Amino acid sequence: MSELGPITCMGCGLLCDDVTVETSGDDVRLRPECRLGARWFAERTRLTGKPPATINGEPAEVGAALARAAELLRSARRPAVSGFEGATVEDARAAVALADRIGALVSHGSLDGPWAGAPAVPLRGSSTATLGEIRDRSRVVVIWREDPERTHPRLLGRLGFGGPGERTLVVVDERETATAARAGLRLTWSRERDLVALSALHALQRGLTIRLDELASELSGLLERLATVHHVTFVYGAGLTAGPGGQRRALALHELVRSLCQERHAVTLELPAAPGTRSADDVLAWQTGYAGSVDFASGHPELVMATEPLDEFDVTLRVESGGSGGGLVAGPDAEVWIRTAAAGVSAEGTAHRLDGVPLALQAPQADSAPTAAALLARLLERVQG
């Protein structure tokens, strides 16, 4: 058995930086114990046995794969760059530079399926805080349709639950989850009523008289809890924002938080769908002024405000995409795949925790594969040449 660490774990957006990895053959264990982190490390260790690249599913040299990917991107009518589930800040910076050169749309979310609508945060802004501020100051934490006990196993501990000081956990979710089981107050209306509930909370908080049905008692109970504290946190994620109208619901949440800030400090904490997406979002904001989905097709960055799914792309480049097992994937039906060194396992780099705090990633197991950032830089040179 070998022991590696301490390292920063990219098993989820918490990026715990006090993790030790124990490996014995194919068996991987983490201390503190975490099944997500163990699975993350094991999956990326197994990538080292794959060929350096493939073209149409057949093994290929990296140079040939890059040449084919560059050819696809040069001839693309409407290219897109997406993924970033396991990306570093360095990977995202290189991807944005390439997208700028080829006039691509960049999105850290999926380009398939129902479109959630125009992004809420660029439209309205958001009130945010670090995990440390929430732990030290928030006395009510509202978790909206998320189950961090499953998706971010150490989050509640990092927010102060189980430690000193009295705080109330409120869970909005009709499902029976491990997080809901720890709640001091549960609100169980259906997801279809979230927009109505958030709008009603906003109106009631402002002292407006509105007509309510069965939501009245639950909303009143939540407002009573909020009225007794000076600092409150709303934790949310895809459970609120995904699917048709998702960003409208997010906008309603941010409007409520802005209104609550007139009498107390209210903040939000978004749980990313994947550990690399916060880094990509921050890089987009730094380099373009926008976060979310940004389009370079016109020659300058534009925030994507579409209300319908985006499906007109003929070539997509996926960067460190979880569905592809990491690496770079280009072309229709994943015509080109190039293996990359997994950040945090075989490559160093920088990643942003879900609250925006940058953390260094280590490389406890060396690998000869290049990083995504290095490959993207080479790809940019080929596209320009």
N, C-alpha and C positions, 0 to 999 in steps of 0.2 A: 504493500500500500504506500502510495506517495501522497504528500501533503503540499498544497500550493496556497500561497496567500500570505497576508491578507490581500484580497483583490476587490475591485468594484464590480458588482454583479449586475448584468443587464437582463436578468430574468424578467423584470418588470420596470416600470417607470420610476420606482423608488431609488434605484441605483445604490443599494446598500454597499457601503465601502468598508465594511468590517467583516468580510466573508472569507472563510477558509474552505478550500476545496480538498476533499479526500477522494482519490481515485484508486480503484483496484480492478484491473481489467476493464470491462465495460461498465462496471458499477461506479456511480458518482454520488457522493454525499456532500452536503454543505453544512457548515456550522456558522451561525445558527441554522438549524435545519429548515430547509425550504424546498418543496418539491418543484416549484417553478424555476428556481435557480439551478437546481440539479438537472432538470430537463434541458434548460437553456445551454448549460455547459456541455452536457453529453451530446446534444444535437450538433453543436458546432465543432466538437472534437471529431465526430464521425465524418465531417466534411473533408477532412484531410485525406481520406482514402479515395476521393473522386478524381477524375481526370482534370487537368488544368482548365479545359474548355471543351465545349461541344458546339457543333454546327449541325442543325437538323437532327440532333440526338446522337451524332457520331463524334467520337473523341477528336479533338483538334488542338493545334498549338495556339497559344494566347495571341501571337501576332496575327495569325490567320483569322481568328475570331474577331479581333479588334478591327481588322481590315473590312470584314463583312459587316460588322456593326456600323462602321463609319459609312460604308456604302449605303446601307439602309437609311441612315439618318440624313445623308446628303440628298437622297432621292425622295424623302418623305414630303408629302404635301402638308400634313398636319401632325407633327410629332408631339409626344408628351413624355414627361419624365415623372415617374411616380414611385411609390413604395416607401423606402426609408425606415422600415420597421426596425432594422438593426444598424442604422447609420450613425456615424459620428458627425460632429460639427465639421470636421475636415472633409468628410465625404459630401455633406450637403453643400459646402462652399464650392467644391469642384463641380457638382451637379448643376448648381445655379449658373456657374460660368459657362458650362456647355449649353444649357438651355437658352441663355442669352444669345449665344452665337448662332444657334440653329432656329431660333424663334419658336421655342416649344412652350407648352403649358407645363408648369410645375405644380404638383399636388402631392402632399404627404398622405392623402387619403385614397380610397379606392375610386377609380373612375367608372366602375360598373355599378349597376343597381340603382335604387331610388336616390334621387338627388335631394339633399337636405335643405337646399335653399341658400340664399345669399348669406355669407358669414356674419355672425352677430358681433364678434369682438371688434373687427375693423370698423363696423358701423357705429358702435356705441362705446367701445372700450371696456375694460374690466378692472375690478378692484381685486388685487391679489396679495398674497403673503407667503413667506417661507414656512416650511414645516415648523421651524423653531418658534416663530411668532404665534402660529396657531396653537401650538402646545402650551406656550406660556400665557396667552391672553384669552383665547376663545373658551367660553364656558358653555356654549351651545354649538354643536356641530351637526349640520343637517346633511345627510347623505341621500342624494336623489337618484333612485333606481340603479344603484351600483352595489356590488357585493365585494368590497375590498378584502374581506377575509379570504376570498377565493382568488381574486385577481391581483391584489397587492397585499400579501399576507401580513406584513409588518406595519401597515399604515396606521391602524388604530393605536398601536403602541407608540409610534412616532408622533402621533397627535396628542399623546398624554393619557389615553384611556388605559387604566390599569396602574397608573402612577399617582403621585400626590395631587391633591386639588380636586374639587368637585366640578364635574362637567356633565352635561346631558347629551346623549347621542339620540338624535331624531332620525328615523329612517322612513323615507317615502318609497314604498314598494309593497305591492300586494303579494309578492312571492314570499315563500318561506325560505329564507337564506340564513347562512351563518351570521352575517352582519345584522340582519333583522332580529335574530335571537338575542343580540346584545343591546338592543335599543331600549332606551328609557321611555320613548314615545314613538309609536308606529302610526303611520298614516297610510291607508290602504286603498285609496281610490285607484281606478284603472289608468293606464298610461294615456289613453285617449282624452283624459280630463286634465292633463298636466297644464295645458295652456290656459284653460278656464281657471284652474286653481291658482296659478301664478299671477294671472291678471287680477283675480279676486283678492289675493293677499296684498298686492300692490295697492288696490283701491282701499281696502280696509285699513292698511297701514297709514294711508293718507287721511283717514277719517271720513271717507266717503260712504254714503249709505247705498248699499246694493242689495239686490234680492238673491238669496242663496237657497239651494236645496239641501240635500243630505251632506254636502261638503261643509256646511256652516259650523258644525260642532268641531270637526277636525281642524279647520282653518283657525277657528277661535282659540283652540288649545295650543296651536303652534305660535300664534301671535302673543299669547300670554307668556309663553316661555321666552320668546324673543324680547319682550318688554322688560324682563327682569335682569338682563345682562348688558354689558357694555361692549362686548365683542362677540360676533357670530360668524361662523364659516359655513358656506354651502359647498359641498363636494359633489361634483357631477361628472358625467362622461357620456359615452355613446348611448346609454339608456335614456338620456334626455335629448341628445342632439342628432341621433341617427335617424335616417328615413325621412319621408316627406314631411315638411314642416318642422324638422328638427331644429334648424337654426332660428326659426321664429320662436320656438320654446326657449332656446338659449337666450334670445334677445329679451324675452319676458323676465327671465331669471336675472339678467344683468340690470334691467330696469328696476326690479324689486330691490336689488342690492344697492343701487344708487340712491333709491328713496330711503332705505333703512339707514344709510350713512348720514343722514341729516340729524339723527338722534344718537347713533352708536356707530362703532366701527364694524362694517360688514365686509367680508372678503369671499372670494371664490377660489376653489382649488379644482382644476380639471384633471381627471385621470385619463392619460393618453391611452389609445388603443394598443400602442406598441412603444417600447422604450426609446426608439430612435426618433419618433415623430416630433417630440418637443424640440430637439436639437434642430431638425429641419425647419420647423416653424420659426424658431428664433433667427436662424440664418436668413430665411426669406424676409423677415421683418427688417433685419439690419441692412440687407443689400438692396431691397426693393421698396421698403416702406410699407409693405403689406404682409399679412400672414394668411395662411390657409392655402388657397389656390391662386397662383399668379401666372398670367399669360404674357409671353414675350413676342407673340405673333406680329404685333404692329411695329416692332422695333424698340419698344420701351415697355417697362412692366405695367400691367393693368390688373387690378383686382377682379377676379371672376365673380360676377354677380348673377350668373345664370340660375334660373329656377327650374330647369329641366335637366335630366341626365346628359352628360357630355359623352357622346358616342361617335364623334366624327373623326377620331384619330386613326391614322393608317399605320403608324409605327410608334410603339411605346418602349421606352427604356426604363426598366425597373431596377432601382438601386437598393441593394441589401434588403430585398423583399422577402418576408417570411415564407410566403407561399412557394418561393423558388429555392428555399434552403440557403438563402444568402446569395451573395455574388451579384453580377450584372446580368440582366436578361434583356435582349433586344429583339425587335421584329415581331411580326404576326406569329402567333402560336409558338412563342419562345424559340425562334429560329436560332438565336445565338445565346449561349450561356457561358460565363467566365467565372471561375471560382475565385473568391477573394479571401484574404486572411480575416478571420472573424474578430471584430473589435472586442477587446476585453478577454480574449482567449489567446489568440496568436498575433494580435496587432494592438499597438498602443493607440491612444487618441484621446479626444475630449467628448464628453456627452453631457447633456443638460438633464438634471433631475426634473421630475414633474413640476416642481415649483420654480424652475428656471436656474437653480444653482449649478454651476459647472463643476464637473468632477473628472479627474484623470482616470483613464482606463489603462490597465496593465496588460502585459502579454506573457502569462505564465507558461504557455506552451508555444514554442517557436514554430513557424510554418514558412515555407518558401513562397507561398502565394502572395501576390501584391495586395495592397489595400485597395478599396474601392476608389479612394481619392487619387491614388497613383494611376489606376486604370483610366479613370475619367479624364485626367490630365493628358494621358497618351491618346485617348480617343478624341479629345478636343484638337490636338495637334494634327491628327489624321483628317479630321473633318475640315480643318482650315487649309490643309495642304491639298 
